[in-house]
Amino acid sequence: MLMAAGLSFVGAAPRGFNAYPPAAAPVQAERLGRGLVAVAQPDGRIFLSWRLLASDPATASFTLYRHLGNGQKVKLTSQPTTRTNWLDKVDVSSNAPAVAYSVELAGTKSGLVEQAAIWPQSFLRVPLRIPAGAP
């Protein structure tokens, strides 16, 4: 008697039956960055969002910074956050407005920091390049 996956067969297994399924093909993953975006909201706040990567540790946390027009960098998170989005309640009347944001994986010394300029609209225009002869 042959037993596999809850099935039992007396005698020979049916034609084409393999008690050992084939190994899964390796997954081809894309090389993605953190993908930080900073989107201006109608009320003046800035919405930040970024990716959690498959290569990040299970305990990944992030440190966020606001970059000002006068060259200063302001840390937004007193403690690293495990979230992958943030709503910055920026002072729109400031003499040194925010011009960009950056996010880095907390606790690493890689020096890899992703920075993003602020989108003025809640969308990004992506021009299409339509191939010649396309309908």
N, C-alpha and C positions, 0 to 999 in steps of 0.2 A: 504494500500500500504506500502510495506517495502522497504526502500532504504539503500543500503550499497555499498560502493566502486563504486559508479556510476551506480549500477545496480538497477533496480526497479522490484518489483514483486507485482502482484495483488493477494491478497488472501494469502495462506500459502507459506512460503519459500520452495524452493526445498529441497528434502531429502538430508541430510548431510550438508546443508548450515549452517554456524555459523556466525552470524553478528559480533561476537567478536573473532578475531583470537587468538590462544593460545599464552601465554607469551613465549618469547624467552628463551631458556635454558641458564643458566649462562655459561659464557665462562671460560674454564679452562686454565688459563695462566701459562706459564712456569716461573720459578724463574730464571731469567737471570741476570747476572752481566753486567757491563758496556761493557765488551768484548774488552777492549783496545788492539790494536795490533800496533807494531812499526816495519815497514818493511824497510830494507836498500834498497836504490835505486842505480842504476849503477853509477850515478854521485856523490854519497857520501851523498846525502840528505836522510832524514828519513821521510817516510810517516806514519802518525798516523791516526788511525780511531777508533771510539768507537760508542756504541749504545746510542740512545735516548730512554729511557725507558718509558713505558706507565704510570708509577707512577711519572715521572718527571713533574714539573709544566709547564704550557704553556710558561712561560717566562724563561725556563731553560737556563743557560749559564755555561760555563766551564772554569776552570783555568788549564793550562798545565804546567808541570815541566819536565826538563831534569835532570837526575841523572848522575853525573860524576863518573869516576873511583876513584877519590880522596875523595869521600864521600859528595861532595858539591851537592846542589840542586839549579838549576837555573830556575827561573820563565820565561816561554816563552811568556805569554800573558800579555801585560801591562794592558789591560782591559779584563774581561771575554768575551769569544766568544760564540755565539749561534750555530756555526758550529759544526759538528761532525767528522771533519777531519782537518788535519793540515800538512803542509809540512815544516819540520824543516831544515833550511839551516845551518846545523852544520859545524863547522870548523874541517875538518878531520885532519888537521895538529896539533891540540891541544895536549898538554902534558897530559891532563886529558880528554880522549875521553868519549863520552856518552855511558853509559852501560844500561840504562833503562829510561823509561818515566812514568809519572803518570798523571792522570786526576782526577779532583774532581769537583763536582757540586758546582758552586760558590754560596756564600751566605749561606751556610749550615755549621753547626758545628758538623755534624755527625761523622767526623773523618774517614768516609769510603772513602778510596782513592784506586783506582785501579791502579796497577803498571804492566808494561810489559817490558820484555827484548826485545832487538832488534833482529829480525829475520835476519840471514845473507843472505838468499835467498828471492825471492819474493813469496815464497810458504812455506807451512808447511807440512812436511811429517807426515802422520798419519798411523801408522802400522795397518793393518787389522788383526783381530783375527777371522779366518774363523772356524765356528763350525764343529766338526767332522761329516763326512757324507754329508756335503754340496756339491753340484755339482760344 
